[in-house]
Amino acid sequence: MPTSIPTSLKPAQIGKCGELLVQYRLLLLGIESAPMSTDTGIDLVVYAPKLQTALTIQVKANLKAKPGGGRGKLALDWWVPEASPAQLVALVDLSTEMVWLLTHGELLSHAQQRSSGRVHFYMRTDPRPAPRKDKLPSHLHEFDHFLLSNRAQEIFGL
């Protein structure tokens, strides 16, 4: 069960918590990873033993869901550079300790908005669905197949 997280965490601390949570979850699956010491758009390098290759991950973390547009329904959201050098993107919600793992291509194809070289990816957490004209998934449950626990075998060859 997730613990109560202080709302006073700084953005860098939220990011580091996200990286550590991803590393922890990967290690529980028997997958080794290491953080990068410089900020190049790659946060973790992961070794997938069965694939006998290294993969790169950019981690984006949220402390908790917040109102969309400042006053809308609660949503988790992440901004990711369109030209990220990482092969994979891990999206983290610290309040629930949930981790989603997407290839960079999947992130680009599922992102709901684009602006200034970045993509905006969000998940509404309100249980009542909101209709979308563009038919892109936008509700939390529509992304269950991207949960790390559901993707590990496919991506890492477990």
SVG drawing of the C-alpha trace seen along z (x, -y; Angstrom):
<svg xmlns="http://www.w3.org/2000/svg" viewBox="-19 -26 46 41">
<polyline fill="none" stroke="black" stroke-width="0.4" points="0.0,0.0 1.5,-3.4 2.5,-5.6 1.5,-9.2 3.9,-11.4 4.7,-14.9 3.4,-17.5 6.5,-19.6 8.8,-17.5 10.7,-19.4 10.5,-18.4 14.0,-16.9 12.9,-14.8 9.8,-13.6 11.8,-12.6 14.4,-10.7 11.5,-8.9 10.1,-7.9 13.5,-6.6 14.0,-4.6 10.5,-3.1 11.1,-2.0 14.4,-0.5 12.8,1.3 10.0,2.7 12.5,3.9 14.7,5.5 11.7,7.4 11.4,8.9 15.1,9.8 16.1,7.0 19.2,5.0 19.3,1.3 21.6,-1.6 20.9,-5.4 22.7,-7.8 24.8,-10.4 24.1,-13.1 20.8,-14.4 20.8,-13.4 17.2,-12.4 18.0,-8.9 17.5,-8.1 18.1,-4.4 20.0,-1.8 18.5,1.6 20.0,5.0 17.6,7.6 19.4,10.9 17.2,13.0 17.5,10.5 21.2,10.0 20.9,6.3 20.7,3.0 17.7,0.8 17.4,-2.9 14.5,-4.4 13.4,-8.0 11.4,-8.2 8.6,-10.9 7.0,-11.0 3.9,-12.7 3.4,-13.2 -0.4,-12.7 -3.3,-13.5 -4.3,-17.1 -7.2,-19.0 -6.9,-19.1 -6.5,-22.6 -6.3,-23.7 -10.1,-23.2 -11.1,-20.1 -11.4,-16.5 -8.4,-14.8 -5.7,-13.5 -2.2,-12.3 -0.1,-14.0 3.4,-13.9 5.3,-16.1 8.0,-14.2 10.3,-15.5 9.3,-14.3 12.9,-13.6 13.8,-11.7 16.9,-9.5 15.5,-6.8 14.0,-3.6 11.4,-3.3 9.5,-5.8 8.3,-4.9 5.4,-7.0 5.1,-7.0 2.3,-8.0 3.9,-8.2 0.6,-8.4 -0.4,-4.9 3.1,-3.6 1.9,-2.7 4.4,-2.5 3.5,-2.3 6.1,-1.4 5.8,-2.4 8.2,-2.4 9.0,-5.9 6.9,-5.1 3.9,-4.0 4.2,-7.2 4.2,-9.4 1.2,-7.5 -0.9,-7.7 0.0,-11.3 -3.1,-13.5 -1.3,-16.8 1.8,-18.2 3.5,-21.5 6.9,-23.0 8.7,-19.7 7.1,-17.9 4.1,-15.5 1.5,-15.7 0.4,-12.3 -2.4,-12.1 -4.8,-9.7 -8.0,-10.9 -8.5,-9.3 -12.2,-10.2 -14.2,-7.0 -16.8,-8.8 -15.7,-8.7 -15.3,-12.0 -16.1,-11.7 -13.3,-12.6 -13.7,-13.6 -10.4,-12.2 -11.0,-8.7 -7.6,-8.6 -7.5,-6.7 -7.6,-9.1 -8.9,-7.2 -6.6,-5.4 -8.1,-2.0 -7.5,-2.3 -3.8,-2.1 -3.7,1.1 -1.9,3.0 1.0,0.5 1.5,1.3 5.1,2.4 3.8,5.7 1.9,6.4 4.7,5.4 7.8,7.0 7.6,10.3 7.0,8.6 9.7,5.9 12.4,7.7 11.8,11.3 11.1,12.7"/>
</svg>
